[in-house]
């Protein structure tokens, strides 16, 4: 019966294991992916962010490890030894063997740190060390949000370009059919059909290139998100109208605030740690004080079999004060070095402020330029569509030539492609502007 039960359990395990694994794999995929969905997934699964969170945990454990030295430190030392030859001492000019052949000791020691500059530094900097680790994670998350957002918009741009080309191919196929019908009717010569064929082939070639490019951009988006490589494309869900409403130009009235940038906050934390390091080096003139209690069990016997028959214990307690008096000027040099490091950090602030100002100016100029192009090209799309529709009707009525129709069709395709490219550029530059302003966050 036991063997039958075991065999049944193993069989059930083998049957359900693939299903469980498949369920776990399915749970890690997105069924729909808006920009916020992609950002949430990336923050939860991207390896760099996962590593940063682990680094935070390591930092927290390191701080706790340093602070643990404030607690009493209890140690046990044990030894057992056998003299092959007893030591000799001189008493009254006569050499005499002393001691016994077999000894064993077990000593318990308790040491309590009362004052050390290392522990004082650990206590004063614990909060800032943890904050620095958290700010590093926040910086990585902001970088990830910017990269994923741009990659997301880039994939959408390419997908929209493919849609435009698909519509263009349908128009060209209809135009080719009309040209062939008119040629068969003797209205026009073969030139119109050849021109339509050339344009159709060019559009199909563009479509093929765009599809290949979309595959590469999907792979890059999956890499940034930490999306499973074996999974299919990220199922993007978007609303072009809603995306267009983001390009309102309201961001152009904002002004950069240095303190809102995570890089500036990191520098402030680093400066705080440098100030603590300066104090630490100044504390090198202070003594180290600790209290200790020792209790030892001592066993001695000439007969190894009776070694632990008799115990001769001893115990003591005391205070230990250590004060370095002269170290060749080492402490003076360390203090001066800490002061110079603190002075140097001031120039880091100056350099960062200049860098932030440049980033803001460049990002704002690029955003305004792209926004202007976007608003202009948005009007061109509707006008190009109206021109194409009008010329198409006139061509069918024999008023316009087919060349006019091809030119208007090319203008329509170009205006649509330029419009979506401008939309991507304005959304992408908006991300750069938010990053420069310090308003881009990882709270999704």
N, C-alpha and C positions, 0 to 999 in steps of 0.2 A: 504493500500500500504506500509506503514512504517513497519508494522508487517511482511509482506511478504518479504520485503527487508532485514530485520534483520534476519529472518529465513534462507534466502538464504546465507547471509554472514556467519552465524554460521556454516551452512552445508559445505560450501566451506572451511572454516577454519579447520573443523574436517577432511575433506578429504585430504587437502594438508599438514597438520601438520606432519603426519607420514612420508610423502615423504621428507619433509624438514629435519626432524630429521635424516632420513636415509641418506640423502645427507651429512649432517654434520658429521655423524659417518663415512661414507665412506671417506670423505675428510681427516680424521685423521689417515687413514691407509696407509700403503706403498704397492704399487703394485710390486715393486722390491726393494731389499735392499742390496746394496753393503755396505762395511764397512763405507764409507763416509756417505751414506744415513742413516745408523743406528746411526752414531755419531751426524749428524745434527738433527735427530729426537729426540735423547736423550737430547741434549742440549736445545731443544725447549720445551720438554714435561716432563722431569724428575722433580718430585716434589721438590727435594733438590735444584735444580738449579732455579726453579721458586721461591722458598722461598728466595734464595739468592738475586735474582733480586728485590723481594719485600723488602728485608732488605736494599738493596741499596737505594730504593725509600724512605724508612722510614728514613734512615740516612740523605739523602738529605733534607727531610722535617725538621728533627731535627736541622740540621745546619741552615737552613733558619729561623726556629723558634728562635734560639739563637741570630742570627744576627738582627732579627726584633726589638730587644730592642734598637738599634741605632736610630730608628725612633721615632718621638714624640709620647708620650703615652697620650692619651686623655681619661679622665674618667668623669663620671657623677654620683653624689651622690644625692639622693633625699630622703626626709623624711617628714612626717607629724605627729604631735603629739598634744595631748590634755591633759592638766594638770587636773587631778581630784582634786588636791589641789595645789595652787600656792606655789612656794618656798618662804621662809622667809629670809630676811636679816636684820641685826642690823644697824640702822643709829642713831647715837647720843644716843645710849643706848636704843633705842626704836625699837622693832620688827616691821618690815613692810613687807607686801606682795608685791612682785615684779613680773614683767612680765605680760603676758596675757595668757589666758587659751588655746588659739589655735595658734600654730606656724607651719610653713612649710618652708623648704629650698630646693633649687635646686642648687648644686654647680658643675660647670665645672672646671676641673683641667687639665692643660697641663704640662707634665714633660718631659724634654729633658736631657738624659744622656750625659754628656760631657766627663767623664773619669771614667771607672770602669774596674778593672782587669778581671772580668768575660767576658765582651764584648771584651776586648783586646785579651784574650785567644781564644775566639770563632772566632775572625777575623783571628788570626795567624794560627789556626789549622784547619780551614774549609777545605782547600785543602787536607791536610793529612788525615783527618777523612774520606772524600769521597774516597780518594785513598785506604785507608785500607779496606773499604767496597768493592770496586771494586776488590782488590787483593784477598779478601776472596772468592768472586764469581769465580775468575779465578782459584784459588786453587781447589775449588769444581769441576769446569769444567774439569781440568786436571785429577783429581782423577776419574771422571766419564769416560773420554776418555780412560784411562787405563783399567778400569773395563769392559767397554763395548767392547773394542777391544779384551780383553782376552776371554770374554764370547762368542763373535762372532767366534773367532778362535776355541774355544772349541766345539761349535755347529757344525762347519764345520768338525772338526776332527771326531766327532761321526758320522756325515752323511757319511763321506768317509769310516769309518770303516764298516758301514752298507753296503755300495756299495761293499766293498771288500768281506764281508761275503756273499752278494748276488751272486757275481761271483763265490765264493768258493762253494756255494750250487749248482749252476748250474754245475760246474765241477764234484762235488761229485755225483750228480744225473746221469750224463753221465757215470761216472765210475761205479756206481752201476748197471746201465743198461748193460754196457759192461761185468761186472763180472757175472751178471745173464745169459747173452747170452753165455759166455764161459762155465759157469757151465752147462747150458742146452746142450751145445755141447759136454760135457764130457772132456773139456780141463783142467779145474781146479775143485777143490772141492768147498764146500760151504763156506769155510773160507774167501775167498776174498769178497764174497757178504756180509758176516757178518761184516767184517772190514769196508767195504764201508758204511754200514748202521750205524755203530757206529760213524764214522767220520761225516756222514751227520746229525745225531741227535745232535751231539755236536755243529756243525756249526749252526744249527737252534736254539739251545738254546742260543748260543752267539748272534745270530741275534735278538732274542726276548729281551734279556737283553739290547742290544745296543739301540733298539727302545724305550724301557721304559726310558732308560737314556737320550735319545734325547728329550723326552717330558719334563723331568725335567730341562734340560739345556735350552730348548726353554723358559720355564716359567721364569727361572732366567734372561735370556736375555731380555724378555719382561718387567720384573720388573725394571731392570736397565734403560731401554729405556723409561719407563713410557708408554709403549704400552698398549692399552685397554685389560683388562683381558678377556672380552667376545669375542675378536677377535680371529681368528685362529693363527696359527704359523706365525712368521715373515718370509716373502718369501725371503729368502736369495739368492742373486745373486753373484756368485764369479767365478774367473778364477784361477784354481789351478796353472797353469803355471805362471801367473802373481804373485801369492803369493810366488811361489818358487824363483822368481827373487829378492824378497826382502831380502832373506838370502844370501847376497853376501859377508858379512864380512867387508864391508867398515866402519861400525860403530866402529870396533875394534881399529881404529887409532885415535878416538876422545878422548879428555881429558875433565874432568869435570870442569866447571866454576861455582864457588859458586854463583856469582851474577846473573846467568841466572836462578837460582832456585827460584820459586815463594815464597818458605818458607823464603829464605834469604831476598827477597824484602819486605816481610811482616815484618820481624824483623827490617829492616831499617826504615820502616814507623813507627813502634812502638817506636823505639828509638827516632825518631824525635818528636813524641808526648810526650815522657818522658822528652825531653829537654824543650819542651814548658811548661810542668807541673812544671819543676824546676823554670823557669822564672815566672810563675804564682804565685808560693809561695813566690818568692823574691819580687814581686809587692805588697805583703800584707802590706808592710810598706808605700805604697803610699796612698794618700787620694782618696776618691770617691767624684766626683763633678757632680752636676746636677743643671739645671735651672728649675724653675717652675713658672707657672702663674695660678692663681685661680680667678674665678668670681662666685659670689654666689647671687642668688635671695632669699630674705628673706621676708616672709609674716607673719604678726602678726595681730590678731584681737580677741577681747573678744567675738565676735559673729561669730560662726562657718560659718554661711551662707555668711558672708562678709570677710572670711579669705583671699581670693585672690583679694580683692579690692585694697589693698595698698601694694606696694613693697618697701622694704628698702634694696637695693642691697649693696654689698661691693665687692671689688676686691683687689688683691695684686699680686706682682711678687717678685722673689728673687732667690738667689743662695743658694744651700745647699752643705756644705763641711763636709764630715765625715772622721775622722782620728782616728783609734783605737790606743790608747797610750800604754796600758799595757794589755796583755792577758795571763799572767802567763807563758810566754816562749813558748806558742803554736806555734807562727810563726817560731821560731828557730827550733823546733822539726819537723815541716812540711817541712822546707827547707832541713834539714838533711835527712829526710826520702825520699824526692824526689831525693837527690843526691845518696843515697844508691840504690834506684831503678834503676837509670841510670847506676851505676856501675855494678849492677847485670845483666843488659841487655848485657854488654860486654861478660859475661860468657855464655849467651845464644848464642851469635855469635860463641864463641869457641866450644861449644857443638854441634851446628849445622854444623860447618865446619867438625868436626870429624865424625859426623853422615853421612854427604854427602860423605865424602871420603870412609867410610866403605860401604855405599850403592853402590857407583860407583865400588869399587873393587869387591864386591860380584856379582853385576850385570854383570860386564865385564867377570869375571871368568865363571859364569854360561852361559853366551851367547857364549863364545868361546868353552866351552865344548859341549854345545848343537849343535853348528854349526858344530863342528867336527863329532859328531855322525850323524847329518843329512847328511853330504856329504858322509860319509862312508856307511850309510844305503841306500842312493840313488843308489849306485852302486850295492848293494846286490839284489835289486828288479829285475833288469834286468837279473842278473846271475841266480837268483832263477827261473825266468820265463823260461830261456833257459834250465835249468836242468830239470824242470818239463815237458816241451815240448818234450825233448829228451827221457826221461824215459817213457813217455806216449806212444810214438811211439814204443819203444823197447818192452814195455809190450804187446802191440797189436800184435807184431811179435813173441812173446813168448821168447824174450831174457831175459827180466827182470821180477822179481816177482812183484805181486801187492803191497807187502809191500814196495818195493822201490818207487813205485808210490805214495803211501800214505805218506811216509816220505818226498818226494819232494814236495807234495801238501801242507803238513803242513808247510814246510820251506817257501814255496811261500807265504802262508797266513800270516805267522809270519813276514816275511820280509816286506810285504805290510803294515800290521798294524803298525809295528815298524817304517816304513818310515813316515807314516802320523802322528804318535805320535811324532816323532822327528821334523817334520815340525811344528807342533803345539808348541812344546817346544821351538824351536828356534825363532818363531814369538812372542811367549809370553815373552820370556826372552829379546827379542829385545825391547818390550814395556817397560820392567823394566829398561833396559839400557838407553833408551831415557828419561825416567822419571828421572833417576839418573843424566843424563847429563844436564837436564833442557831444552832439545830440544823438548819435547812433549808439544804440544799446543792444544788449543781448537778452532782453526781457521779452520772451515770446512764449 
